[in-house]
């Protein structure tokens, strides 16, 4: 219980990211065709227009890996104070957000790109805390 209290800020940030990325990943799995259709339309005027399924699949895999690493990382943090997997999951989350930002900017969805900044700030703060 001492580790839980000692790392509560990191754990709460990780829980936020787990919910964000695993929900996003599961949504892509459960409604793959709907997501591909929506994103194809979103990127119809971008250089990514012909690569949507491949790129969406890459994002999906990274989201799921990040989410799983963070779930295991939360358990490790709470029980032993070990940060390795939590940090790796948070870093993959940050990388995913950068990939999404690139896509939003190329699609000229500046409002969508701006909304990613909130997630990125929280993620980078988590990476910062887990690195110390």
Residue, then its C-alpha position, 0 to 999 in steps of 0.5 A: x500500500x505504501x507504493x500506491x500512495x507514493x506513486x498515486x500521481x503517476x498511477x492516476x495519469x496512467x489510468x487516464x491514459x489507459x482509459x483513453x487508449x484502450x477505449x480507442x483501440x477497442x472502438x477501432x476493433x469493434x467498429x473497424x469499417x466505420x472507423x476506416x470510412x470516417x478516417x478515409x473521408x477525413x483524410x480524402x485531401x491529404x497524402x495519407x488518403x490511400x494508406x488509411x487502413x494500414x495507418x489506422x492498423x498501426x495506430x491500433x496496435x500501438x494503442x493496445x500495446x501502450x494500454x496493456x503496458x500501462x495496466x501492467x505498469x500500474x500493477x508494478x508501481x502499486x506493488x513494487x514501485x517498478x516504473x519500467x513498463x509504465x514508462x514504456x507505455x506512456x512513451x508509446x502513448x506520446x508517440x501515438x499522439x505525435x502520429x495523430x497530430x501529424x495526421x490532423x495537421x496534414x488533414x488540415x483539421x487544426x481544431x482536432x490537432x489542437x485538442x490533442x495538445x491536452x492529451x499530450x501535456x498529460x502524457x508528457x507530464x506522466x513520462x516526466x514523473x515516471x522518469x524521475 
